[in-house]
Structure formats: C-alpha cells, structure tokens
Amino acid sequence: MNIAFFSNRPYMQAAFTEHNHRHGFNITWFDVALNDTTALLGQGFDAVCVFVNDHLNADVIRLLAEGGVRHIALRCAGYNNVDLDAANRAGMNVVRVPAYSPEAVAEHTVGLMLTLNRHIHKAYQRTRDANFSLNGMVGFNMHGKTAGIIGAGKIGLATLRILKGLGMKLLVHDPVQDNAVLAMGAEYAPLEQLFAESDVISLHCPLTPDNYHLLNRHSFAQMKHGVMIINTSRGGLLNARDAIDAINTGKIGHLGLDVYEEEEHLFFEDKSCQIIQDEIFHLLSAYPNVILTGHQAFLTNEALSAIAEVTLDNLQCLADSLPCHNKIN
Ligand code: NAI
C-alpha cells in the first residue's frame, strides 16, 4: 500500500518507521498539512495518513477520491476535522486511533493544573534570575477542592484517577454514565451544578456541532470567582475571546490550554521569528495566569508508539480487506 503521510514531524516518522518494519508499506512523508492547497499531493496514493490539524473538508476529499485515494487513516482519536458525510459519499474508509495513551493526556492535564496553581512557570524564570521572592506565588491545596470533569471517557477517567489521588471531590458531566466513574466516588452532575461548585474545570469531551463554545461568557458567569479552567480536548470547546474578558474580571483565575481554536495556523511549527497575526493568541500568551502548550498533551514515547502501531494495523486491515474495528464510517 502507498501511503501519503501528511503533517509529518521527526518524532512521528521515527515511531512509524520502527513499526512499519512489520508491514512494509511504502510511505511518502510530507511535512505540510493536508488541506485545500495541498490535496493534490495526495493523489495517486492508496491512503492518506493525517493528524489533528489536517483539514479534510468535502473539496479535499473529492480531490483525493478523484486521485484514487480509498482510505483516510487518522493518527489521532478526534475526527472533527474530517467531513465524514463526504468520505461516505466518496466511498472512503476512515479509521482512527481511539485510545493511544489516555494517561499521557491526563498527566499533562494535571501538570497544567499544578503548574498554574503553584506558579511553577514563574518560579522557573525567577530562580534563573536569582529572584527568590515569593510574592505573587501563593497557590491553593488541591486536596479538598472540587474538580469538574466534562466528558469522562478514557482521558476523563484517567484524569479523575489522578485527581482522586490528590484528594479532590469529583463532579462529572457526561451524557453517558459509566460505572467505573461512579466506582471512583465521582458524582454525575448537570452542567449548571458542575459550573457552580467546581474549583477546577477540565474539558475531556469531543468537539461536536452541539458543544461548540460550550465554555462561553454565559457559562463563565455561572462559575466560581477565580475558577481554574483546563482545556486539553479541542480548542473550539472554549470561546477564547470570552475567556479573556473573564480573566480580566478575575472570574477565571487560571487558564491552561493545550488546544486553541485557531491552532491550525500556529501549532506544530516554529513561528518564533514571525509576527503572529492573532491578537487573541497574543493576549492569552501575555497573561501570567495562562499557560499555553502546543497540543502536546499526547506526546510521550508510549503514546507515539501506540499511535504508530494502531494506525499501521488499521491500514493493514484495510489493505487485506478485513473488518477494522477502528473504522468510524
Ligand atoms: P472518549 O470517546 O473515550 O470520551 C469522550 C467522552 O465525552 C465520552 O464519555 C462521551 O460520552 C463524552 N461526551 C460526548 N459529548 C459530551 C458533551 N457534550 N458533554 C460532556 N461529555 C460528552 O474520548 P477520549 O479518548 O477520552 O478523548 C477525549 C477528547 O480528548 C478527544 O475527543 C480529543 O478531542 C481530545 N484529545 C486531545 C489530545 C491532546 O493531545 N491534547 C490527545 C487525544 C485526545
């Protein structure tokens, strides 16, 4: 099978090359993202392998299909960046990696919480400058505080497990109830209750048309003053403009973002010598109580290895015309 591998990065190529020894696929590596302007590169391949910021809208899918592409292999869990109806119409298989390391994302999530709470990002800079003042560095005990988890699937559950270890009270909002969540002592709650009672709110649900900008000025208004918000799920779940207003009033006390609605034009690239044309991003990165990471919550050796293994296994199933349980259309 000939595979066009978009949005390639060295750490991805290393993991896929290692696992491809078992398959012997012919992989062509493209650093560029797959989108309207690059879709023609995919023509002539059997499959495209894509990541979170590749943009497979109806036009891209049509161009790929015209070029003979039959399979779309997502090397991620979320698939909000693929027009599934268009893929169905084109008769293309779409496969994904439903879980590669929930713990990797959960650990990064809690890392953001602890860093923000205890000002570790500021301490790192201060001590390098021999500034040992503790002014402005006061945090709070996580123990005894309430965490509100929105979406308790694999990553939400792994996050709950760590937060339980910290001694937090756990509230969960998820339309689907899971005994594993209840067994952890967590309580399911409507969003209004979760907003009103949580000291820390963390998003772990997929982005769907129904929950776009789930966190916005109306939801912030229902939250505790000084609430900590963490988003390691998808940028579109949070209205960043409204979040800035809420930071300015002190309603949001800490904001940790591993994902950003406009990340497609920023993340996974070195933009350090460019003038970034995104005022919201500049505002967010200027606040001392905001931490942005560039969609790296998944980035552990274990996760990369699992992503490569499952993606190539998915493609092997399709190559052999076998049923693939990670097919989503
Ligand atoms: P999952 O499918 O195991 O769990 C998602 C949960 O969200 C399910 O329990 C579902 O019932 C629930 N849910 C769906 N709509 C909801 C809503 N409107 N409100 C509350 N809950 C809702 O997915 P998993 O593996 O836990 O991943 C969650 C999300 O994390 C992915 O969709 C993806 O966007 C994000 N992600 C981010 C990564 C990163 O590196 N930052 C890496 C991997 C995933």
Boltz pocket constraint, residues with backbone or C-beta under 6 A from the ligand:
constraints:
  - pocket:
      binder: B
      contacts: [[A, 77], [A, 78], [A, 98], [A, 99], [A, 102], [A, 105], [A, 150], [A, 151], [A, 152], [A, 153], [A, 154], [A, 155], [A, 156], [A, 173], [A, 174], [A, 175], [A, 176], [A, 203], [A, 204], [A, 205], [A, 206], [A, 207], [A, 211], [A, 232], [A, 233], [A, 234], [A, 258], [A, 259], [A, 295], [A, 296], [A, 297], [A, 298], [A, 299]]
      max_distance: 6.0
